[in-house]
Structures are given as C-alpha cells and as structure tokens.
Amino acid sequence: MAEKSAKNVSNANKGPNPAKPKKKSSKDNGTRNLVIGMILLVVLVGAGAALAKNRTDTHAVLPSSVSVADGYGVTFNPKAPVKLDIYEDYQCPHCRDFETVNGKYISSLARAGKMHVVFHPITLLGPESALTAAAAACASDQGKFLDYHAALFQNQPASENSGAWTNDKLVLIGHSIGITSAKFDTCVKSGQYTQWAMNVESDASAKNINSTPTVLLNGTVVPPQAELNLAALKNLFRAAGVK
C-alpha cells in the first residue's frame, strides 16, 4: 500500500500534461511567405534603382547638345514649350519601325525649333547598343546627330550583337552622311562617349524606362497605338500645342 501511495503522490506532483503547440496551417505559412516575398521584391527594386543611380559617372565627357537635366539626352530646342522624350536602342527593331514612320516628321520639328526634342539612346540590348549610342554622340559633335540617328536605323543589322556593328563600320556610316572630320573617326574608335552612354542608360533605369521605344510627350507616355500611326502622332502633338 505504501508503494502505491508513493506512486500516486509522484503522479500528482507531475500535474496535468502540458498542451501540445498547435501546428501552423499551410495557409498561414503561405500567407507569411507571400508577405516576405513582397517585402524582398520592394527591397530588390529599390536596390536596383540605387545601383542604377550609382553607375552614373558625373565626370564623364559629354557630347555637344547634351543636357544633364534632360537625363543626359541629346537635346534640341530646350526653350520650346512642348517636350518630346524618345528612348530608343539602335538595335531595337521596333525602334527602327518608329523611326521609319515618324523620323522625318520629328526631325523636321527639331530642325525648325518647334519642339523640345530629347533623344535618349539607351543600351538595353547589349554591347553593340553602347557602340552605336557612343558613335551617335560623336556625330552630334559634328552637328550631324539627326542624320546619323536616321542612318543607324536604316542600316540596322538583322540580328543583335552579331558583330555587324564595329567601330570601322560606324565611321563609314558617318562618312556616308558627309562627316569628314578626323575628330569624328578618332571619337568613334576611341569610344570617347561610352561612359556617357552608360549615364543615359542609368538615368533611364532610375526612371523605370525598361523598354524601347518609350516616347513621352510632356512627360506622358504616348500610347502604343499612336507610335506607328503618323496621323495619330501629329494629332497628339497639335493637341499639345505644336504648330
């Protein structure tokens, strides 16, 4: 009996069995993971924008007609009241289509001083995009940006980064539109404005411009349906005040 009583006392001292913790449902875990994923995405996007800004070289040599305030773009008529920003990649086929349809009209407005036009040659598609952008800047120094800009699209290779765009080829494009200065040849072959091209890309990235062409009229994106419709584009320009 004593043994039984001792056993009973021992069991009494142990008290009630502690409740086992409830397992979290898979639904709770899924919600938690979704929230964590969203937070990480926001952090990564912010970090990407910060890195893009940090790639800007404030000591880069700038070509003529470039405005830092306009995102390092090649700028025409900065005092004109209506502004058009064109983000293009010289290897981009759709940019070539945009130029084919609208290039002469936009160039005529830029030449006539009727519009504040800013060209942003960005380098989304790779190393030959950077080569062509830098060469276009060299043409800007010779007062031939608009002609060279058009010539690059007219001679756009069938595929990207195929080796078709070389410094020698880019120099010959310049000669074909009447550039005769040896400074142009040296500028292209030395990659004088490569870092400037990176600055244009960095600024575009910081502004979340990640596709080409992207066309902004007074800061508002031109609808895709108007990009390849010259009549529609002209109507938009007239409505904005271009005469």
C-alpha positions in Angstrom: 0.0 0.0 0.0 2.8 2.4 0.8 4.3 1.8 -2.6 1.0 2.5 -4.3 0.6 5.7 -2.3 4.0 6.9 -3.2 3.4 6.3 -6.8 0.1 8.2 -6.6 1.9 11.1 -4.9 4.6 11.1 -7.6 1.9 11.2 -10.3 0.1 14.0 -8.6 3.3 16.1 -8.4 3.7 15.9 -12.2 0.5 17.9 -12.7 -1.6 17.9 -15.9 0.1 17.1 -19.2 1.1 20.4 -20.9 -0.9 21.1 -24.1 1.0 20.4 -27.3 1.5 23.5 -29.5 -0.7 23.7 -32.5 0.9 23.3 -35.9 0.6 26.3 -38.2 -1.6 25.5 -41.2 -0.2 25.5 -44.7 -2.4 28.5 -45.4 -0.7 30.5 -42.6 2.7 29.6 -44.0 1.7 30.5 -47.5 0.5 33.9 -46.4 3.7 34.5 -44.4 5.9 33.5 -47.4 3.9 35.8 -49.7 4.4 38.8 -47.4 8.1 38.1 -47.1 8.3 37.7 -50.9 6.6 41.1 -51.4 9.0 42.8 -48.9 12.0 41.3 -50.6 10.7 42.4 -54.0 10.3 46.0 -52.8 13.8 45.9 -51.3 15.3 44.5 -54.5 13.6 47.1 -56.7 14.8 49.9 -54.5 18.3 48.4 -54.5 18.3 48.1 -58.3 17.3 51.8 -58.7 20.0 52.8 -56.3 22.6 50.8 -58.2 21.5 52.4 -61.4 22.0 55.8 -60.0 25.4 54.8 -58.6 26.5 53.8 -62.1 26.3 57.5 -63.2 29.7 58.9 -63.8 29.5 62.7 -63.1 33.0 63.1 -64.5 32.1 61.5 -67.9 33.0 63.5 -71.0 29.7 64.8 -72.5 29.0 65.3 -76.2 27.6 68.5 -77.6 23.9 69.3 -77.2 23.6 67.0 -74.2 21.6 68.2 -71.2 22.2 66.5 -67.8 18.8 68.0 -66.7 17.2 66.1 -69.6 18.7 62.7 -68.4 21.9 63.1 -70.4 19.9 63.1 -73.6 20.9 64.8 -76.9 18.7 67.9 -76.7 17.2 70.2 -79.3 15.4 73.5 -78.6 15.3 73.3 -74.8 13.2 76.5 -74.6 10.4 75.2 -76.7 7.2 74.7 -74.7 6.3 71.2 -75.8 8.7 68.4 -74.9 9.2 65.0 -76.6 11.5 62.4 -75.0 12.4 59.4 -77.1 14.1 56.4 -75.5 15.5 54.2 -78.2 18.0 51.4 -78.7 19.7 51.4 -82.1 19.5 47.6 -82.2 15.8 47.6 -81.4 13.6 46.6 -84.5 10.5 48.3 -83.2 12.6 51.5 -82.7 13.6 51.2 -86.3 9.9 50.9 -87.2 9.1 54.0 -85.1 11.9 55.9 -86.9 10.7 54.8 -90.4 7.2 56.1 -89.7 7.9 59.2 -87.7 11.6 60.1 -88.1 11.4 62.7 -90.8 8.5 64.5 -89.2 10.1 64.6 -85.7 13.4 65.7 -87.2 11.7 68.5 -89.1 10.2 69.8 -85.8 13.6 69.6 -84.1 15.4 71.4 -87.0 12.7 74.1 -87.2 12.8 74.7 -83.4 9.2 73.9 -83.0 9.6 71.3 -80.3 11.9 70.4 -77.4 13.1 67.0 -78.6 15.4 64.9 -76.4 16.9 61.7 -77.8 17.9 59.1 -75.2 20.0 56.3 -76.9 19.9 53.6 -74.3 21.8 50.3 -74.3 19.3 47.6 -73.2 20.2 45.1 -75.9 23.9 44.8 -75.3 27.4 45.9 -76.3 26.6 47.0 -79.8 23.9 49.2 -78.5 26.6 51.0 -76.5 28.9 51.3 -79.5 26.2 52.8 -81.7 25.0 55.2 -79.0 28.5 56.5 -78.4 29.1 56.9 -82.2 25.8 58.9 -82.5 27.2 61.2 -79.8 30.4 61.7 -81.9 28.1 62.7 -84.8 26.4 65.2 -82.5 29.8 66.9 -82.1 29.8 67.4 -85.9 26.3 68.8 -86.0 25.1 65.6 -87.7 23.2 63.8 -84.9 19.8 63.7 -86.7 21.3 62.4 -89.9 23.4 59.8 -88.2 20.5 58.8 -86.0 18.4 58.0 -89.1 21.3 56.3 -90.9 21.9 53.9 -88.0 18.3 52.7 -88.2 18.5 52.5 -92.0 21.5 50.2 -91.7 20.3 48.2 -88.7 21.6 44.6 -88.9 19.1 41.7 -89.0 20.2 40.4 -85.6 21.5 41.9 -82.3 25.1 41.8 -81.2 26.1 39.8 -84.3 29.4 41.7 -84.8 27.9 43.7 -87.6 28.4 47.0 -85.8 32.1 47.7 -85.5 33.9 51.0 -85.0 35.1 50.9 -88.6 31.5 50.4 -89.8 30.3 53.2 -87.6 33.0 55.5 -89.0 31.9 54.6 -92.6 28.3 55.4 -91.7 29.5 58.9 -90.7 31.4 59.4 -93.9 28.3 58.3 -95.9 26.3 61.3 -94.4 29.0 63.8 -95.1 31.1 63.8 -91.9 34.7 64.4 -93.0 36.4 65.5 -89.7 39.2 63.2 -88.5 38.0 64.1 -85.0 34.9 62.0 -85.7 36.9 59.0 -86.6 39.0 59.3 -83.5 36.0 59.8 -81.3 34.3 56.7 -82.5 37.4 54.4 -82.5 38.4 55.6 -79.0 35.0 55.0 -77.5 35.1 58.6 -76.2 31.4 58.7 -75.2 30.9 55.1 -74.0 30.6 56.3 -70.4 28.1 59.0 -71.4 26.0 56.2 -73.0 26.1 54.4 -69.7 24.9 57.5 -67.9 21.9 57.7 -70.3 21.1 54.1 -69.5 21.5 54.7 -65.8 19.2 57.6 -65.8 16.6 55.7 -67.8 16.8 52.8 -65.4 16.3 55.1 -62.4 13.1 56.4 -64.1 11.9 52.8 -64.7 12.3 53.1 -68.5 12.9 49.5 -69.4 11.5 49.0 -72.9 12.1 50.7 -76.3 10.8 52.7 -77.8 9.4 54.6 -75.0 8.0 58.0 -76.1 6.9 60.7 -73.6 5.0 63.8 -74.7 5.3 66.4 -71.9 6.1 63.6 -69.5 3.1 61.4 -70.5 3.7 58.1 -72.4 2.5 58.2 -76.0 0.0 55.3 -76.4 1.4 52.3 -78.3 -1.3 52.6 -80.9 0.0 56.1 -81.9 3.6 55.1 -82.1 3.3 53.7 -85.7 0.5 55.9 -86.8 1.9 59.3 -88.0 -1.6 60.9 -88.3 -2.4 60.0 -84.7 1.0 61.2 -83.5 0.6 64.5 -85.3 -2.9 65.0 -83.7 -1.3 64.4 -80.3 1.4 67.0 -81.0 -1.1 69.5 -82.2 -3.3 69.0 -79.1 -0.2 69.6 -77.0 0.4 72.9 -78.8 2.8 72.1 -81.6 2.1 74.2 -84.7 
